Amino acid sequence: MVRYTGSKNRIARRFGVNIFTRARNPLLHKANPPGMHTGRRRKKSDYGLQLEEKQKLRAIYGMLTQKQLIKNYREALAYKGHTAEIFMQTLECRLDNIVYRLRFAPTIFAAHQLVSHNHIFVNGKRVNIRSFKVKPGMVVSIKPASQKLKMIEQSISLSTREIPEYLELDETKTSGTMNSLPALDQIPLPLILNVPLVCEFLSHSL
């Protein structure tokens, strides 16, 4: 299990958005990207553009590794249909991401911990694998003994994040159901992302 330990604020400043929804906005005092004080940037090559989009995607889903992205991209290629959309569905349906989308955790990194520390049930059974794929009809819930954890209660009640259309939250049971696979326009991305560029970048790594 890989856990990101680098600077989260530095990444947020790089993309100019509080991408990890941290309570203390990292852009308040240092709005410019790291190493950039004038706001000017050199024109990027095609490779540079692809790399930046890939880094955005990594950040959105909690700093996934290159290996993890490639694995999900391979899964997407195995299905018929729009590869970019299927690729995003494989990432969006990760258990840690669903826990975050249901507002059980204030950040994607907190969602990582809830899953890894055995606080999450899927269809009534404990699942501690962050990359577990949630499918339509599955119910994701907080372990009964963990439902009163302050972080979880505050995240559910205080968060301003909206629940995506493809999910349904039952606050009384601290559970949520995936009603359907997410369409691209239903995925609440914190910044503009060119998914086909990411797919093009990953295709060179196969």
Sequence and secondary structure as in RCSB ss.txt:
>XXXX:A:sequence
MVRYTGSKNRIARRFGVNIFTRARNPLLHKANPPGMHTGRRRKKSDYGLQLEEKQKLRAIYGMLTQKQLIKNYRE
ALAYKGHTAEIFMQTLECRLDNIVYRLRFAPTIFAAHQLVSHNHIFVNGKRVNIRSFKVKPGMVVSIKPASQKLK
MIEQSISLSTREIPEYLELDETKTSGTMNSLPALDQIPLPLILNVPLVCEFLSHSL
>XXXX:A:secstr
     S HHHHHHHHTS TT  SS TTTT  S TT SS       HHHHHHHHHHHHHHHTTS  HHHHHHHHHH
HHTSSS HHHHHHHHHHTBHHHHHHHTTSSSSHHHHHHHHHTT EEETTEE   TT B  TT EEEE GGGTT H
HHHHHHHH      TTEEEETTTTEEEE S   GGGS  SS   HHHHHHHHHTT 
